[in-house]
Amino acid sequence: MPYSTITGIGHYVPENVVTNHDLTKVMETSDEWIRERSGIEERRYITRGKETTTSLAVEASLKAIADAGIDKDDIDFIIFATLSPDYYFPGAGVLLQRELGIAGTEIAALDIRAQCSGFVYGLATADNFIKAGTYKKILLVGAEVHSVGLDFTTRGRGVSVLFGDGAGAVIVEATEDKDKAVLATSMHSDGTYAEKLAYMYPGAHGGYFLEKYGIEDFDVDYDLENNEYGGVFWNQDMLDKARVFPHMEGQTVFKMAVKKFPEVIMETLAKAGMGIEDLDMLIPHQANLRINQFVQKLLRLPDEKVHNNIQKYGNTTAATIPICLNEAWQEGKVKKGDTVVLAAFGAGFTWAAAVIKWGKD
């Protein structure tokens, strides 16, 4: 049975830099307030009408393809992780296939909706497809455009200051060499807390889950009797009550993240027959610098064994780990033969980790 390995990697972020000071022009906030709570100093936003989630993914994918030294027509499977697809349907995977000019190959394209854990879920999926012999050259992408769907008012500042746009991609191929392979992966979820970090409207639930679980603060008015055959996916009341923006209960997310991050890291290292002392570099999801620093302290890792870049890009959800990994490799912080751990926690709640022996020079 073959192993899987990352043979190519690339990332792309938009040119538009939006600093904390820029956000003070549209909401009541401050650079100090944002840094203290998240560690973020700036983030990137797309140019509306010229860039999309898919277009960012194209740029990252082309870099990964070139880095792997393959032709785009060699790709036999696409896995696209995102919570911000260009269309509600079809998924972003087929749009990426088309924009890369490989639609004629008729390869499969799979979209993954595991939010911040999406890229690691995607890597675990790619790893198992490679091991099964189903595919040989998989394009795995994490890409997000948050800037078009945030509440840029003081009301929404607790969430909106956190997010940015970007994309990262890798090529995953088969190898017989365990010294440059994905050694272990773990994936988990707990839907108990689904609404603690969620984008609930518009949606097909028609208020069902909110009523079932008593989430009254986020309900809207539905005229179910007079609109029996429509009008429950979205309505004007959603707009009037500003329900069409992401919702987050930050303290709950923080408490769960700092618990599940160390657990899944240690679990996955154990699967690989390793301990924390074998780790050379941790690439954590970039949701909040305070979370990552807390986890680093719990695991007793020195600064040189953890790479963070949320300060520059904010939270790019499914894109954070491939962007962070590529940056760490480009800066020489990740070297051939290193044991690298990728770990993520996000909405759902979902959490996941992967242990990799880095195989690129």
C-alpha positions as CSV (number, residue, x, y, z in Angstrom):
1,M,0.0,0.0,0.0
2,P,1.5,3.4,-1.0
3,Y,1.8,6.4,1.3
4,S,0.7,9.9,0.3
5,T,3.0,12.9,0.2
6,I,2.8,16.6,-0.6
7,T,4.8,17.2,-3.7
8,G,3.7,20.8,-4.5
9,I,2.4,23.7,-2.5
10,G,1.4,27.3,-3.2
11,H,-0.7,30.1,-1.7
12,Y,-2.2,33.4,-2.8
13,V,-3.6,36.4,-1.0
14,P,-5.3,39.4,-2.6
15,E,-3.2,42.6,-2.9
16,N,-5.6,44.8,-0.8
17,V,-4.2,45.2,2.7
18,V,-6.8,46.2,5.3
19,T,-5.3,47.3,8.6
20,N,-7.0,47.6,12.0
21,H,-6.7,51.4,11.5
22,D,-8.7,51.1,8.3
23,L,-11.5,49.3,10.1
24,T,-11.8,52.2,12.6
25,K,-13.2,54.3,9.8
26,V,-16.3,52.1,9.5
27,M,-16.9,50.9,13.0
28,E,-16.1,51.7,16.6
29,T,-13.0,49.8,17.3
30,S,-9.3,50.3,17.7
31,D,-6.0,48.7,16.7
32,E,-5.3,48.0,20.4
33,W,-8.7,46.4,20.9
34,I,-8.3,44.1,17.9
35,R,-4.7,43.1,18.7
36,E,-5.5,42.4,22.4
37,R,-8.3,40.0,21.5
38,S,-7.0,38.3,18.4
39,G,-3.4,39.3,17.7
40,I,-4.5,40.5,14.2
41,E,-2.8,43.6,12.7
42,E,-4.0,43.4,9.1
43,R,-5.8,41.2,6.7
44,R,-6.3,40.9,2.9
45,Y,-9.6,41.6,1.0
46,I,-10.4,40.8,-2.6
47,T,-11.2,43.4,-5.2
48,R,-15.0,42.9,-5.6
49,G,-16.1,42.1,-9.1
50,K,-12.6,41.0,-10.1
51,E,-11.7,38.3,-7.6
52,T,-13.7,35.4,-6.1
53,T,-13.1,32.3,-3.9
54,T,-12.4,30.3,-7.1
55,S,-10.1,32.9,-8.6
56,L,-8.0,32.9,-5.5
57,A,-7.9,29.1,-5.6
58,V,-6.8,29.2,-9.2
59,E,-3.7,31.3,-8.3
60,A,-2.8,29.1,-5.4
61,S,-3.4,25.9,-7.5
62,L,-1.2,27.0,-10.4
63,K,1.7,27.7,-7.9
64,A,1.2,24.3,-6.3
65,I,1.1,22.6,-9.7
66,A,4.3,24.3,-10.9
67,D,6.0,23.5,-7.6
68,A,5.1,19.8,-8.0
69,G,6.5,19.9,-11.6
70,I,3.4,18.3,-13.1
71,D,1.0,19.4,-15.7
72,K,-2.5,20.5,-14.7
73,D,-3.9,17.7,-16.9
74,D,-2.2,15.2,-14.7
75,I,-4.5,15.9,-11.8
76,D,-7.1,13.1,-11.4
77,F,-9.1,14.5,-8.4
78,I,-9.9,17.9,-6.9
79,I,-10.8,18.4,-3.3
80,F,-11.9,22.0,-2.5
81,A,-12.4,23.0,1.2
82,T,-14.4,26.3,1.7
83,L,-17.3,27.8,3.7
84,S,-17.6,30.7,1.2
85,P,-18.2,29.2,-2.2
86,D,-19.0,31.5,-5.1
87,Y,-22.4,29.8,-5.6
88,Y,-24.7,28.1,-3.0
89,F,-24.5,25.4,-5.7
90,P,-22.8,24.0,-7.7
91,G,-19.7,23.7,-5.5
92,A,-16.5,25.5,-6.0
93,G,-14.6,22.3,-7.0
94,V,-16.2,22.2,-10.5
95,L,-15.7,26.0,-10.9
96,L,-12.0,25.5,-10.1
97,Q,-11.8,22.6,-12.6
98,R,-13.3,24.9,-15.3
99,E,-11.1,27.9,-14.5
100,L,-8.0,25.7,-14.6
101,G,-9.0,24.6,-18.1
102,I,-9.2,20.9,-17.2
103,A,-13.0,20.4,-17.4
104,G,-12.5,18.2,-20.4
105,T,-10.7,15.7,-18.3
106,E,-14.0,15.0,-16.5
107,I,-12.2,14.2,-13.2
108,A,-14.2,14.2,-10.0
109,A,-14.4,17.3,-7.8
110,L,-15.3,17.1,-4.2
111,D,-16.3,20.1,-2.0
112,I,-15.7,19.8,1.8
113,R,-17.7,21.9,4.3
114,A,-15.8,21.4,7.5
115,Q,-15.0,25.1,7.9
116,C,-11.7,25.8,9.7
117,S,-10.9,22.1,9.7
118,G,-11.7,21.7,6.0
119,F,-8.1,21.6,4.7
120,V,-7.1,18.9,7.2
121,Y,-10.3,16.9,6.5
122,G,-9.3,17.3,2.9
123,L,-5.8,16.0,3.5
124,A,-7.1,13.0,5.4
125,T,-9.5,12.3,2.5
126,A,-6.7,12.6,-0.1
127,D,-4.5,10.4,2.0
128,N,-7.0,7.6,2.1
129,F,-7.8,7.9,-1.6
130,I,-4.1,7.6,-2.4
131,K,-3.6,4.7,-0.1
132,A,-6.6,2.9,-1.7
133,G,-5.0,3.4,-5.2
134,T,-8.1,5.3,-6.4
135,Y,-6.2,8.5,-7.4
136,K,-2.6,9.3,-8.0
137,K,-2.3,13.1,-8.2
138,I,-4.8,15.1,-6.1
139,L,-5.2,18.8,-6.0
140,L,-6.3,19.9,-2.5
141,V,-7.3,23.5,-2.0
142,G,-8.5,25.6,0.9
143,A,-9.9,29.0,-0.2
144,E,-12.1,31.7,1.3
145,V,-13.6,35.1,0.6
146,H,-15.1,36.4,3.8
147,S,-14.9,40.1,3.1
148,V,-18.1,40.2,1.0
149,G,-20.3,38.7,3.8
150,L,-19.3,40.5,7.0
151,D,-21.1,43.1,9.1
152,F,-18.9,46.2,8.8
153,T,-20.7,48.1,11.6
154,T,-20.0,48.4,15.3
155,R,-22.7,45.7,15.8
156,G,-20.6,43.2,13.9
157,R,-17.1,44.1,15.0
158,G,-16.6,41.1,17.3
159,V,-16.6,38.8,14.2
160,S,-15.8,41.0,11.3
161,V,-12.4,42.2,12.5
162,L,-11.2,38.6,12.6
163,F,-11.6,37.4,9.0
164,G,-9.6,37.8,5.7
165,D,-9.5,36.4,2.2
166,G,-6.9,34.0,0.8
167,A,-6.2,30.5,-0.7
168,G,-3.7,27.7,-0.3
169,A,-3.2,24.5,-2.3
170,V,-1.2,21.4,-2.4
171,I,-0.6,18.5,-4.7
172,V,-0.9,15.1,-3.0
173,E,0.8,12.1,-4.7
174,A,1.6,8.5,-4.0
175,T,5.0,7.5,-2.6
176,E,6.7,4.4,-1.3
177,D,8.9,6.5,1.0
178,K,7.6,6.7,4.5
179,D,10.2,9.4,5.3
180,K,8.2,11.9,3.3
181,A,4.7,10.8,3.8
182,V,1.5,11.6,5.7
183,L,1.9,9.4,8.7
184,A,-1.4,9.8,10.5
185,T,-4.6,11.8,10.5
186,S,-7.5,12.3,12.9
187,M,-11.0,13.9,12.4
188,H,-13.7,14.7,14.9
189,S,-16.9,16.7,15.3
190,D,-19.6,17.5,17.8
191,G,-22.8,19.0,16.5
192,T,-24.1,19.8,20.0
193,Y,-22.6,23.3,19.6
194,A,-23.6,23.9,15.9
195,E,-25.1,27.3,16.5
196,K,-22.3,28.7,18.7
197,L,-20.4,29.5,15.5
198,A,-22.6,29.6,12.5
199,Y,-24.0,31.4,9.5
200,M,-27.6,30.5,9.9
201,Y,-29.4,32.7,7.4
202,P,-30.4,32.3,4.6
203,G,-31.0,28.6,4.9
204,A,-33.5,25.8,4.5
205,H,-34.1,25.2,8.2
206,G,-37.1,27.6,8.3
207,G,-36.4,28.2,11.9
208,Y,-36.8,24.6,12.9
209,F,-33.5,24.1,14.7
210,L,-33.8,27.4,16.4
211,E,-37.2,26.6,17.8
212,K,-36.2,23.0,18.7
213,Y,-33.1,24.1,20.7
214,G,-34.6,27.3,22.0
215,I,-32.3,29.8,20.2
216,E,-34.8,32.6,20.4
217,D,-32.3,35.5,19.9
218,F,-31.7,34.5,16.3
219,D,-35.2,33.7,15.2
220,V,-37.0,35.6,12.4
221,D,-40.6,36.0,11.5
222,Y,-42.0,33.5,9.0
223,D,-45.4,33.7,7.4
224,L,-45.7,30.0,7.1
225,E,-49.5,29.9,6.7
226,N,-49.6,32.3,3.7
227,N,-46.3,31.2,2.2
228,E,-46.7,27.4,2.3
229,Y,-44.8,26.9,-0.9
230,G,-42.0,29.4,-0.5
231,G,-40.4,32.3,1.4
232,V,-38.7,30.3,4.2
233,F,-35.2,30.2,2.7
234,W,-34.9,33.9,3.1
235,N,-37.1,36.9,3.8
236,Q,-37.0,40.6,4.5
237,D,-37.0,40.1,8.3
238,M,-33.6,38.4,8.0
239,L,-32.2,41.5,6.5
240,D,-34.0,43.9,8.9
241,K,-32.7,42.0,11.9
242,A,-29.2,41.6,10.4
243,R,-29.3,37.8,10.6
244,V,-27.5,37.4,7.3
245,F,-24.1,37.6,9.0
246,P,-21.9,35.1,10.9
247,H,-22.6,34.6,14.5
248,M,-20.0,33.6,17.1
249,E,-20.1,33.0,20.9
250,G,-16.4,33.6,21.4
251,Q,-15.9,32.3,24.9
252,T,-17.5,29.0,24.1
253,V,-15.3,28.6,21.0
254,F,-12.2,29.6,22.9
255,K,-12.9,27.0,25.7
256,M,-13.5,24.2,23.3
257,A,-10.6,25.0,21.0
258,V,-8.0,25.0,23.8
259,K,-9.3,21.7,25.0
260,K,-9.6,19.9,21.6
261,F,-6.4,21.3,20.0
262,P,-4.0,19.5,22.4
263,E,-6.2,16.4,22.5
264,V,-6.2,15.9,18.7
265,I,-2.5,16.7,18.4
266,M,-1.5,14.1,20.9
267,E,-3.9,11.6,19.5
268,T,-2.5,11.9,16.0
269,L,1.1,11.8,17.2
270,A,0.3,8.6,19.1
271,K,-1.2,7.1,15.9
272,A,2.1,7.8,14.2
273,G,4.0,6.2,17.1
274,M,5.4,9.6,18.2
275,G,5.3,12.0,21.1
276,I,5.4,15.8,21.4
277,E,9.1,15.6,21.7
278,D,9.2,14.3,18.1
279,L,7.4,17.4,16.7
280,D,9.6,19.8,14.7
281,M,6.9,22.3,13.6
282,L,3.2,22.8,14.6
283,I,1.1,24.6,12.0
284,P,-2.1,25.5,13.9
285,H,-5.2,26.9,12.3
286,Q,-5.1,30.7,12.5
287,A,-8.3,31.7,14.2
288,N,-6.9,33.6,17.2
289,L,-3.4,34.1,18.3
290,R,-4.4,33.9,21.9
291,I,-5.8,30.3,21.3
292,N,-2.6,29.3,19.6
293,Q,-0.4,30.7,22.4
294,F,-2.5,29.0,25.0
295,V,-2.1,25.6,23.2
296,Q,1.6,26.2,22.7
297,K,2.0,26.8,26.5
298,L,0.0,23.7,27.3
299,L,2.2,21.5,25.0
300,R,5.3,23.3,26.3
301,L,6.5,24.0,22.8
302,P,9.2,26.7,22.2
303,D,8.4,29.6,19.7
304,E,10.6,28.0,17.0
305,K,8.3,25.0,16.8
306,V,5.1,26.9,16.2
307,H,4.4,29.1,13.1
308,N,1.7,31.8,13.3
309,N,0.8,34.3,10.6
310,I,-2.7,35.5,11.7
311,Q,-1.1,38.9,12.4
312,K,-0.8,39.5,8.6
313,Y,-3.8,37.6,7.2
314,G,-6.5,37.3,9.9
315,N,-8.6,34.1,9.9
316,T,-8.9,32.7,6.4
317,T,-10.7,29.6,7.6
318,A,-9.9,26.6,5.3
319,A,-7.0,28.5,3.8
320,T,-5.1,29.2,7.0
321,I,-3.2,26.0,7.3
322,P,-1.9,25.7,3.6
323,I,-1.0,29.4,3.6
324,C,0.8,29.1,7.0
325,L,2.5,25.8,5.9
326,N,3.8,27.3,2.7
327,E,5.0,30.4,4.4
328,A,6.9,28.4,7.0
329,W,8.5,26.2,4.3
330,Q,9.5,29.3,2.2
331,E,11.1,30.9,5.3
332,G,13.1,27.8,6.0
333,K,11.2,27.0,9.3
334,V,10.1,23.7,7.8
335,K,12.8,21.5,6.3
336,K,13.1,18.2,4.6
337,G,12.7,15.3,7.1
338,D,10.9,17.5,9.7
339,T,7.9,16.1,11.5
340,V,5.1,18.6,10.9
341,V,1.8,18.6,12.6
342,L,-1.2,20.4,11.1
343,A,-4.1,21.0,13.5
344,A,-7.4,22.8,13.2
345,F,-10.6,23.6,15.2
346,G,-13.7,25.3,13.8
347,A,-17.4,25.6,13.4
348,G,-19.5,22.5,13.8
349,F,-17.7,22.0,16.0
350,T,-15.1,20.1,13.9
351,W,-11.4,19.5,14.7
352,A,-8.7,17.5,13.0
353,A,-4.9,17.0,12.8
354,A,-2.3,15.4,10.6
355,V,1.3,14.3,11.1
356,I,3.5,14.6,8.1
357,K,7.1,13.8,7.4
358,W,8.0,16.8,5.2
359,G,9.6,15.6,2.0
360,K,10.4,18.7,0.1
361,D,13.9,20.4,0.0
